[in-house]
Structures are given as C-alpha cells and as structure tokens.
Amino acid sequence: MGKTPFRLRMVQYMLSPNEQNVLGGLVKDLPSTIQKKISDNFFEITAFCLVPGFGTYYYAKSTVEKEKIAHRY
C-alpha cells in the first residue's frame, strides 16, 4: 500500500515595499491625541511641572536666609 503524493498549495500574503506605512497610525491624529491627553491629565501635569520648581525655589530662598542669619553673629 503506497501513499500517493499530493501537492500542497501555499498562500503567501505580503505587503509591497511601496505600500508600507510604518508610522502612519502614530502620527495620524497626533495634535488631537496630545490635546486630549493634556486636558484629561491637566492637574497631574501641572503638579509634576510646578511643584519641583516651586520647591527648589523656596528651598534655595530659605537656605540663603539661613546663611544670612548665620553670618550676623
């Protein structure tokens, strides 16, 4: 009992190098995406940006005042 060989049919799906769009979906709606993310997280963004700046300013200001007081006596 011999087995009869049969042909396999292979289907290949490929994209043409001329039609590939790698970053198209990333930059498609970039301005509206950025605007939505900023408006949704406005409090966190302002806290993340402003708190370290004000903290550094007040720390430096208090350090200068402590140096002034230390040099008085």
C-alpha positions as CSV (number, residue, x, y, z in Angstrom):
1,M,0.0,0.0,0.0
2,G,1.7,3.1,-1.2
3,K,0.7,6.6,-0.4
4,T,0.0,8.9,-3.3
5,P,1.8,12.2,-3.0
6,F,-0.3,15.3,-3.3
7,R,0.6,18.9,-3.8
8,L,0.3,21.5,-1.1
9,R,-0.9,24.9,-2.1
10,M,0.6,27.7,-0.2
11,V,-0.9,31.2,0.0
12,Q,1.5,34.0,0.8
13,Y,0.3,37.4,1.8
14,M,2.9,40.1,1.5
15,L,2.9,43.9,1.6
16,S,4.6,45.7,-1.2
17,P,7.5,47.8,-0.1
18,N,6.0,50.8,-1.8
19,E,2.7,50.5,0.1
20,Q,4.0,50.0,3.7
21,N,3.2,52.8,6.1
22,V,5.0,52.1,9.3
23,L,4.4,55.3,11.3
24,G,1.1,56.3,9.6
25,G,-1.1,55.4,12.6
26,L,1.2,57.0,15.1
27,V,1.2,60.5,13.6
28,K,-2.3,60.3,12.0
29,D,-4.1,62.2,14.8
30,L,-1.1,63.5,16.8
31,P,-2.4,67.0,17.7
32,S,-5.8,65.8,18.9
33,T,-4.2,63.0,20.8
34,I,-1.8,65.3,22.6
35,Q,-4.6,67.8,23.3
36,K,-6.8,65.1,24.8
37,K,-4.1,63.7,27.0
38,I,-3.2,67.1,28.3
39,S,-6.9,68.0,29.0
40,D,-7.5,64.7,30.7
41,N,-4.4,64.9,33.0
42,F,-4.2,68.7,33.5
43,F,-3.8,68.5,37.3
44,E,-1.1,65.9,37.2
45,I,0.9,67.7,34.5
46,T,0.8,71.0,36.3
47,A,1.6,69.3,39.6
48,F,4.5,67.4,38.0
49,C,5.9,70.6,36.4
50,L,5.2,73.3,39.0
51,V,5.8,71.5,42.4
52,P,9.5,70.7,41.8
53,G,10.1,74.2,40.5
54,F,8.5,76.0,43.5
55,G,10.0,73.5,45.9
56,T,13.5,74.2,44.6
57,Y,12.9,78.0,44.7
58,Y,11.7,78.0,48.3
59,Y,14.5,75.7,49.4
60,A,17.1,77.9,47.9
61,K,15.4,81.0,49.4
62,S,15.4,79.5,52.8
63,T,19.0,78.4,52.5
64,V,20.1,81.9,51.6
65,E,18.1,83.3,54.6
66,K,19.8,80.8,56.9
67,E,23.2,81.8,55.6
68,K,22.4,85.5,56.2
69,I,21.3,84.8,59.7
70,A,24.4,82.6,60.4
71,H,26.8,85.4,59.3
72,R,25.2,88.0,61.5
73,Y,26.7,86.8,64.7
